[in-house]
Amino acid sequence: MTADFAYGAQSFTETDTISFDVEIIDPCETTTINDAVFSPSTLTVVNGATATMTFTEVTDSVEVSNNIDTLCQGRTYTLLKSDLSAADFITLTGAAGGPYTITAAPTLDAEVGSWTYKLKTELTAYPGNSNSPHYTDIPVVVTGAACDQNGLEWLSTA
């Protein structure tokens, strides 16, 4: 059995107007920057010597939830003292994308002790981000140098 259906020409006129707005929200504008993960977790150094710690590129909440590295683009890093002034005996090296190295090289007796430095992380492409900059504490312990006095000879001045 075969059935044939014939349809006549039809016309359609749009009489209703549909309007809408599209709002595109960039999640990087409000992403939360995560703490840096340091290895080792505390930078311990003997006064007069050098020691290092490393960290990889700092992530943010958008990248973690989407499992895409540097989705919110590059970062800038700055080392600071706990009062946010410029760091003195620690320096930062590394190329964009990491890994990065923090080197401590104290030379003054006044630098012996426990210190908290800060790693300031900013999103380069999102200077207006409400959660940028972000600060991660860097624990630094400087121990005094041990002096070996066995080779000294004490002479009387009398």
C-alpha positions in Angstrom: 0.0 0.0 0.0 1.3 3.4 -0.9 0.0 6.7 0.4 0.7 10.0 -1.2 0.1 13.2 0.6 0.0 16.5 -1.2 0.5 19.8 0.7 -0.2 23.2 -0.6 2.1 26.1 -0.2 2.1 27.7 3.2 3.3 31.1 4.3 4.5 32.3 7.7 4.7 35.8 9.0 6.6 36.5 12.2 4.4 38.7 14.3 6.0 38.2 17.7 9.3 39.7 18.5 11.6 37.9 20.9 14.3 40.0 22.5 16.9 38.9 25.0 20.2 40.1 26.5 23.3 37.9 26.7 25.6 38.6 29.6 29.0 37.0 29.3 30.8 36.7 32.6 34.5 36.0 32.7 35.1 33.9 35.8 38.7 35.0 36.0 37.6 38.4 37.1 36.6 36.9 40.5 38.6 33.7 40.7 40.3 32.9 44.0 44.1 32.5 43.9 45.3 29.5 45.8 48.3 29.4 48.1 51.7 28.4 46.6 52.9 25.0 47.6 56.6 25.1 48.7 59.1 22.3 48.8 60.4 22.1 51.5 57.6 23.8 53.4 60.0 25.8 55.5 63.2 27.5 54.2 65.9 26.8 56.8 69.4 28.2 56.3 72.6 28.8 58.3 73.7 32.4 58.5 76.4 32.9 55.9 75.2 30.0 53.7 72.5 29.7 51.1 69.4 27.4 50.9 66.5 27.1 48.5 62.9 26.1 48.2 60.8 25.7 45.1 57.2 26.1 44.0 55.3 25.5 40.8 52.9 27.9 39.1 50.2 29.0 41.6 46.7 27.8 40.6 43.3 29.5 41.0 39.8 28.2 41.6 38.7 28.5 37.9 41.6 26.5 36.7 41.1 23.8 39.3 37.4 23.4 38.7 37.9 23.2 34.9 41.1 21.2 35.1 42.9 23.6 32.7 46.3 25.1 33.7 46.7 28.9 33.4 43.2 29.4 32.1 43.3 32.8 33.7 46.7 33.4 32.1 50.0 34.5 33.6 51.0 35.5 37.1 53.5 37.8 38.6 55.3 37.0 41.8 56.9 39.3 44.4 58.8 38.5 47.6 58.0 40.7 50.6 58.6 40.9 54.3 55.7 40.3 56.6 55.0 44.1 56.7 54.8 44.0 52.9 58.1 45.9 52.4 60.8 44.6 50.0 62.4 41.3 50.9 66.0 41.6 52.0 68.0 38.3 52.1 65.7 36.2 49.9 65.4 36.3 46.1 63.1 34.7 43.5 64.2 33.2 40.2 62.4 31.2 37.4 60.8 31.6 34.1 57.1 32.1 33.4 55.3 28.8 34.0 57.7 27.7 36.7 59.1 26.0 38.5 60.4 28.9 40.7 63.2 29.0 43.2 63.4 31.1 46.4 67.0 31.4 47.6 67.9 32.6 51.1 71.4 34.0 51.6 71.5 35.8 55.1 74.8 37.3 56.1 74.0 39.5 59.2 73.7 38.4 62.8 70.5 40.4 63.0 69.0 38.0 60.4 69.3 35.0 62.7 65.8 33.9 63.9 62.4 32.9 62.6 60.8 35.0 59.9 57.6 35.1 57.9 58.0 36.4 54.4 55.2 36.6 51.9 54.8 35.5 48.2 52.6 38.1 46.5 50.7 36.5 43.6 48.9 38.6 41.0 47.0 37.7 37.8 48.7 39.6 35.0 45.7 39.8 32.7 43.2 40.6 35.4 44.4 43.6 37.4 40.9 44.3 38.6 40.4 40.8 40.1 38.7 41.3 43.5 40.9 38.5 45.0 44.2 39.7 43.6 46.8 40.1 44.9 47.0 37.0 47.1 49.7 36.5 49.8 51.2 33.1 50.8 53.3 33.0 54.0 56.9 31.7 53.6 58.4 30.5 56.9 62.1 31.2 57.0 64.4 30.0 59.8 68.0 31.4 60.0 70.3 29.6 62.4 73.5 31.0 63.7 76.7 29.8 62.2 78.7 27.4 64.5 82.1 28.6 65.2 84.9 26.1 65.6 87.3 27.6 68.1 89.6 24.5 68.3 92.2 26.2 66.0 92.4 29.4 68.1 95.3 30.0 70.4 94.7 32.3 73.3 97.7 34.5 74.1 98.1 36.4 77.3 98.7 40.1 76.9 100.6 40.3 80.2 
